Each structure stands twice: as C-alpha cells, then as structure tokens.
C-alpha cells in the first residue's frame, strides 16, 4: 500500500516491531552476543541492503525472510547480494 503512494521509490519496512523505549535502550555493538535483530521486508535487494546497513549502524542486526514462495529459514545478516 505504501509503495502505491510512493511511485518510483524503494520501500523497506523495518522498525515496526519495536517501540521507541526499546529502540533507545537496546542498541549494541556489532559483535555483542545480546544484540537484538529486527526483521525487515522489501522487494528490492539493494534497498534492503541499504536499510540493513543503516539498522546495523544504529546498533541492531537484521532478519531477512526468505523470498516469497520459497521455503527456507530466516537469515540473520546484513545482506550481501
């Protein structure tokens, strides 16, 4: 729905499963064992990679779901396409 209103833009959905208090309290360094992972979703691999890089800079890992229609497990990463 958002994509329809932003013709030509790349939309990546993230941060919608964490509230502002946790967002401020939970950032951790890259190698921290207790670093929180946030799911992201978007159709464009390049846009997802940029979003994942931003989220990592803010102190979180990303969980990238498998492509629609493909079985598989979630991937924890900053995407490398």
NUPAMAR-446311 format. One record per residue: residue number from 0; residue in three letters; chain; x, y, z of N, C-alpha, C, O in turn. Coordinates in pm, 1 decimal. Layout:
BEGIN
{r NUM, "ALA", "A", {X, Y, Z}, {X, Y, Z}, {X, Y, Z}, {X, Y, Z}}
...
//
This chain:
BEGIN
{r 0, "UNK", "A", {82.2, -118.4, 0.0}, {0.0, 0.0, 0.0}, {87.2, 125.6, 0.0}, {60.4, 219.8, -74.5}}
{r 1, "UNK", "A", {190.6, 126.8, 82.8}, {279.5, 243.1, 86.6}, {346.4, 261.7, -48.3}, {360.6, 374.1, -96.4}}
{r 2, "UNK", "A", {387.9, 150.1, -109.9}, {456.3, 157.3, -239.0}, {370.7, 226.2, -344.0}, {422.9, 300.8, -426.9}}
{r 3, "UNK", "A", {240.0, 202.5, -341.8}, {149.8, 265.8, -439.0}, {154.2, 417.9, -429.3}, {140.7, 486.9, -530.4}}
{r 4, "UNK", "A", {172.9, 470.2, -309.4}, {172.8, 614.9, -288.0}, {309.7, 678.3, -312.7}, {322.0, 800.6, -319.4}}
{r 5, "UNK", "A", {410.9, 595.2, -326.1}, {546.7, 644.8, -346.7}, {602.8, 588.1, -476.7}, {704.1, 518.3, -476.3}}
{r 6, "UNK", "A", {537.6, 618.1, -585.4}, {577.7, 565.9, -715.8}, {724.3, 594.1, -742.1}, {770.5, 706.9, -725.0}}
{r 7, "UNK", "A", {796.7, 492.6, -783.3}, {938.4, 507.5, -814.2}, {1031.1, 494.2, -695.3}, {1152.7, 487.0, -712.9}}
{r 8, "UNK", "A", {977.0, 490.8, -574.8}, {1059.6, 478.2, -454.5}, {1077.9, 331.2, -418.3}, {995.7, 246.9, -454.3}}
{r 9, "UNK", "A", {1184.8, 301.4, -347.9}, {1206.9, 168.6, -293.5}, {1165.1, 171.7, -147.2}, {1215.6, 252.7, -69.3}}
{r 10, "UNK", "A", {1074.3, 85.0, -110.4}, {1021.8, 83.6, 25.9}, {1073.8, -39.5, 97.9}, {1061.4, -151.4, 48.2}}
{r 11, "UNK", "A", {1132.4, -18.3, 215.4}, {1175.5, -127.2, 302.3}, {1108.7, -105.0, 436.4}, {1117.9, 2.6, 495.5}}
{r 12, "UNK", "A", {1041.9, -207.9, 483.0}, {970.8, -198.0, 609.4}, {1061.8, -247.6, 721.5}, {1117.3, -357.3, 713.8}}
{r 13, "UNK", "A", {1076.3, -167.3, 823.6}, {1158.1, -202.3, 939.6}, {1116.8, -117.2, 1057.9}, {1043.0, -20.0, 1041.6}}
{r 14, "UNK", "A", {1162.1, -151.4, 1173.8}, {1135.0, -79.2, 1298.8}, {989.1, -84.4, 1342.5}, {953.3, -18.7, 1440.3}}
{r 15, "UNK", "A", {903.7, -159.7, 1274.0}, {763.4, -160.4, 1312.2}, {731.3, -264.7, 1418.5}, {615.0, -278.7, 1456.5}}
{r 16, "UNK", "A", {830.0, -338.0, 1467.3}, {803.6, -434.0, 1573.5}, {880.4, -401.2, 1701.8}, {897.0, -486.8, 1788.6}}
{r 17, "UNK", "A", {926.9, -276.6, 1712.8}, {998.7, -235.0, 1833.1}, {949.1, -95.9, 1872.2}, {936.1, -7.8, 1787.1}}
{r 18, "UNK", "A", {921.7, -76.8, 2000.8}, {872.0, 55.4, 2041.3}, {988.5, 149.8, 2072.7}, {1103.0, 106.6, 2085.4}}
{r 19, "UNK", "A", {958.5, 275.4, 2084.5}, {1062.4, 377.3, 2097.2}, {1149.6, 357.6, 2220.4}, {1269.3, 386.1, 2215.4}}
{r 20, "UNK", "A", {1092.9, 309.7, 2331.0}, {1172.5, 290.2, 2452.4}, {1277.0, 180.9, 2431.6}, {1392.0, 196.4, 2472.8}}
{r 21, "UNK", "A", {1238.0, 71.1, 2368.4}, {1332.8, -36.0, 2340.0}, {1433.0, 6.3, 2233.2}, {1550.1, -31.2, 2239.3}}
{r 22, "UNK", "A", {1388.1, 83.0, 2137.0}, {1476.4, 130.1, 2031.2}, {1593.3, 209.3, 2090.0}, {1706.7, 197.4, 2043.6}}
{r 23, "UNK", "A", {1565.2, 288.9, 2191.0}, {1669.5, 368.7, 2256.1}, {1753.8, 286.8, 2353.5}, {1870.0, 319.9, 2376.9}}
{r 24, "UNK", "A", {1697.2, 180.6, 2410.6}, {1764.9, 105.9, 2516.7}, {1843.6, -16.1, 2468.8}, {1932.6, -61.8, 2540.5}}
{r 25, "UNK", "A", {1814.5, -70.1, 2351.6}, {1870.3, -199.1, 2311.2}, {1984.2, -198.4, 2209.3}, {2033.1, -306.6, 2177.2}}
{r 26, "UNK", "A", {2029.8, -85.7, 2156.5}, {2139.4, -93.0, 2059.6}, {2264.3, -154.6, 2123.9}, {2294.1, -129.6, 2240.7}}
{r 27, "UNK", "A", {2335.8, -234.7, 2046.0}, {2457.8, -299.2, 2092.4}, {2562.1, -295.4, 1981.5}, {2528.4, -279.6, 1864.2}}
{r 28, "UNK", "A", {2690.7, -310.0, 2019.6}, {2796.4, -318.6, 1917.5}, {2777.6, -442.1, 1829.4}, {2706.7, -535.6, 1866.9}}
{r 29, "UNK", "A", {2840.5, -442.0, 1713.9}, {2823.1, -547.4, 1614.9}, {2845.6, -688.1, 1671.0}, {2766.8, -777.6, 1640.5}}
{r 30, "UNK", "A", {2945.7, -710.5, 1748.5}, {2976.6, -846.1, 1795.7}, {2914.8, -880.7, 1930.5}, {2947.1, -985.4, 1986.6}}
{r 31, "UNK", "A", {2828.7, -798.2, 1983.3}, {2768.2, -824.8, 2114.6}, {2677.2, -948.3, 2107.0}, {2595.3, -958.5, 2015.6}}
{r 32, "UNK", "A", {2690.4, -1041.4, 2201.0}, {2607.1, -1162.0, 2197.7}, {2459.2, -1134.0, 2223.0}, {2373.5, -1214.6, 2186.4}}
{r 33, "UNK", "A", {2429.3, -1021.3, 2284.7}, {2289.6, -988.9, 2315.2}, {2231.6, -882.5, 2220.7}, {2133.1, -816.3, 2253.6}}
{r 34, "UNK", "A", {2292.9, -867.3, 2105.2}, {2244.5, -769.7, 2005.9}, {2107.8, -814.7, 1952.6}, {2090.4, -930.9, 1915.8}}
{r 35, "UNK", "A", {2013.7, -724.7, 1948.7}, {1878.6, -752.9, 1901.9}, {1873.9, -753.0, 1749.7}, {1940.6, -672.6, 1684.5}}
{r 36, "UNK", "A", {1794.6, -844.1, 1693.8}, {1775.3, -849.9, 1548.6}, {1633.1, -806.1, 1515.3}, {1537.1, -849.3, 1579.2}}
{r 37, "UNK", "A", {1621.0, -721.0, 1415.8}, {1491.9, -669.9, 1371.5}, {1461.2, -721.5, 1231.5}, {1548.8, -719.3, 1145.1}}
{r 38, "UNK", "A", {1339.3, -767.7, 1207.3}, {1304.8, -811.2, 1072.4}, {1285.8, -691.6, 979.2}, {1237.2, -586.2, 1020.0}}
{r 39, "UNK", "A", {1325.2, -710.3, 853.4}, {1299.7, -609.8, 751.3}, {1234.5, -679.4, 631.4}, {1250.1, -800.0, 612.1}}
{r 40, "UNK", "A", {1162.3, -602.3, 552.5}, {1097.1, -657.3, 434.5}, {1097.2, -552.8, 323.9}, {1075.4, -434.2, 348.7}}
{r 41, "UNK", "A", {1121.8, -597.9, 203.4}, {1118.0, -511.6, 86.9}, {1146.0, -592.8, -37.4}, {1210.2, -697.5, -29.5}}
{r 42, "UNK", "A", {1099.4, -547.1, -151.4}, {1115.3, -621.8, -275.6}, {1250.7, -603.5, -342.4}, {1294.1, -690.9, -417.5}}
{r 43, "UNK", "A", {1317.3, -494.1, -317.5}, {1441.4, -464.2, -387.1}, {1561.8, -502.5, -301.0}, {1578.6, -447.6, -192.1}}
{r 44, "UNK", "A", {1646.5, -596.3, -347.5}, {1761.7, -639.2, -267.5}, {1856.9, -525.0, -232.3}, {1909.8, -521.3, -121.3}}
{r 45, "UNK", "A", {1879.2, -432.4, -324.4}, {1967.9, -319.6, -296.0}, {1912.6, -229.1, -187.6}, {1986.6, -183.3, -100.6}}
{r 46, "UNK", "A", {1783.7, -203.5, -192.5}, {1719.2, -119.9, -90.6}, {1722.4, -190.3, 45.2}, {1745.6, -126.2, 147.7}}
{r 47, "UNK", "A", {1698.9, -323.1, 46.1}, {1707.7, -398.2, 172.5}, {1847.7, -392.7, 228.9}, {1865.3, -379.2, 350.0}}
{r 48, "UNK", "A", {1948.2, -402.9, 142.6}, {2087.5, -397.1, 189.0}, {2117.5, -261.0, 251.8}, {2179.8, -254.0, 357.7}}
{r 49, "UNK", "A", {2073.7, -153.6, 187.5}, {2096.7, -20.3, 243.8}, {2025.4, -4.2, 378.0}, {2081.3, 53.0, 471.6}}
{r 50, "UNK", "A", {1902.8, -54.1, 387.4}, {1828.6, -46.2, 513.8}, {1899.2, -126.8, 621.7}, {1910.2, -82.0, 735.9}}
{r 51, "UNK", "A", {1947.4, -246.4, 585.7}, {2018.3, -330.3, 682.6}, {2145.7, -262.8, 731.3}, {2179.3, -272.5, 849.3}}
{r 52, "UNK", "A", {2216.7, -195.2, 642.9}, {2338.1, -123.2, 681.8}, {2305.6, -9.8, 778.8}, {2377.4, 10.2, 876.7}}
{r 53, "UNK", "A", {2197.9, 64.6, 752.6}, {2156.0, 171.4, 842.7}, {2116.9, 114.3, 978.9}, {2157.5, 166.5, 1082.7}}
{r 54, "UNK", "A", {2039.0, 8.4, 978.2}, {1995.2, -52.9, 1103.9}, {2115.5, -103.5, 1183.1}, {2118.1, -92.8, 1305.7}}
{r 55, "UNK", "A", {2214.9, -158.7, 1113.5}, {2336.7, -203.5, 1180.6}, {2411.2, -86.0, 1244.7}, {2459.2, -96.8, 1357.6}}
{r 56, "UNK", "A", {2420.7, 25.5, 1173.1}, {2485.3, 145.2, 1229.3}, {2413.7, 193.8, 1354.6}, {2475.8, 252.2, 1443.4}}
{r 57, "UNK", "A", {2282.9, 169.7, 1361.6}, {2203.8, 211.7, 1477.1}, {2209.7, 111.1, 1592.2}, {2152.6, 135.5, 1698.5}}
{r 58, "UNK", "A", {2278.7, -2.2, 1571.8}, {2301.7, -96.4, 1681.0}, {2218.2, -222.7, 1679.4}, {2202.2, -287.4, 1782.9}}
{r 59, "UNK", "A", {2164.7, -259.1, 1563.7}, {2078.9, -377.7, 1553.5}, {2120.2, -463.7, 1435.2}, {2172.9, -413.8, 1335.7}}
{r 60, "UNK", "A", {2095.4, -595.1, 1447.3}, {2108.5, -686.0, 1334.2}, {1975.5, -689.1, 1261.0}, {1875.5, -636.6, 1309.9}}
{r 61, "UNK", "A", {1974.9, -751.1, 1142.9}, {1852.0, -764.9, 1064.9}, {1821.2, -910.8, 1039.4}, {1911.0, -993.6, 1024.0}}
{r 62, "UNK", "A", {1694.4, -940.2, 1035.3}, {1647.0, -1071.3, 994.9}, {1577.2, -1051.0, 861.4}, {1484.3, -971.1, 849.8}}
{r 63, "UNK", "A", {1623.4, -1124.6, 760.6}, {1567.6, -1113.9, 626.3}, {1492.2, -1242.5, 597.6}, {1553.1, -1349.4, 594.3}}
{r 64, "UNK", "A", {1359.9, -1235.2, 576.6}, {1283.6, -1357.0, 548.5}, {1318.7, -1412.0, 410.0}, {1364.8, -1338.1, 323.1}}
{r 65, "UNK", "A", {1296.3, -1543.5, 390.2}, {1319.9, -1599.2, 256.8}, {1225.8, -1535.9, 155.3}, {1119.8, -1484.8, 191.3}}
{r 66, "UNK", "A", {1264.3, -1539.5, 30.1}, {1180.1, -1483.2, -76.0}, {1044.2, -1551.0, -76.4}, {1032.6, -1669.9, -46.5}}
{r 67, "UNK", "A", {942.6, -1475.2, -110.1}, {806.2, -1527.6, -113.7}, {798.5, -1648.9, -205.4}, {851.4, -1647.7, -316.6}}
{r 68, "UNK", "A", {732.6, -1752.5, -158.0}, {716.6, -1873.4, -237.7}, {831.0, -1971.5, -224.1}, {824.9, -2081.8, -278.6}}
{r 69, "UNK", "A", {936.1, -1933.0, -151.6}, {1049.1, -2024.1, -131.0}, {1051.4, -2068.6, 13.3}, {1036.9, -1987.4, 104.7}}
{r 70, "UNK", "A", {1069.5, -2196.4, 33.4}, {1085.6, -2247.9, 169.4}, {1226.3, -2215.3, 214.9}, {1317.8, -2204.2, 133.3}}
{r 71, "UNK", "A", {1243.1, -2200.4, 343.0}, {1376.2, -2174.9, 395.8}, {1367.6, -2112.0, 531.9}, {1259.4, -2078.5, 580.2}}
{r 72, "UNK", "A", {1481.4, -2096.4, 592.6}, {1485.7, -2036.2, 724.5}, {1515.3, -1887.7, 711.7}, {1560.2, -1840.7, 607.1}}
{r 73, "UNK", "A", {1489.8, -1815.4, 818.2}, {1522.3, -1672.8, 820.2}, {1673.0, -1656.5, 817.1}, {1746.0, -1742.3, 866.8}}
{r 74, "UNK", "A", {1719.3, -1549.0, 760.1}, {1861.4, -1522.3, 750.3}, {1893.7, -1401.3, 836.7}, {1831.9, -1295.5, 823.8}}
{r 75, "UNK", "A", {1991.6, -1418.7, 924.9}, {2037.7, -1309.1, 1008.2}, {2161.8, -1252.4, 943.0}, {2266.0, -1317.7, 937.1}}
{r 76, "UNK", "A", {2149.4, -1127.6, 892.9}, {2264.2, -1072.4, 821.2}, {2241.5, -929.2, 780.4}, {2130.8, -875.7, 786.3}}
{r 77, "UNK", "A", {2352.0, -869.0, 738.5}, {2345.4, -751.7, 652.9}, {2360.4, -813.5, 516.1}, {2464.8, -871.4, 486.0}}
{r 78, "UNK", "A", {2259.5, -802.9, 432.7}, {2256.5, -876.6, 307.2}, {2377.0, -849.7, 220.2}, {2426.9, -737.4, 213.5}}
{r 79, "UNK", "A", {2422.6, -952.6, 154.4}, {2526.4, -939.0, 53.8}, {2475.7, -1000.4, -73.9}, {2489.0, -1120.9, -95.7}}
{r 80, "UNK", "A", {2417.4, -917.7, -158.4}, {2360.5, -966.4, -285.0}, {2458.6, -952.3, -397.3}, {2427.9, -988.2, -511.0}}
//
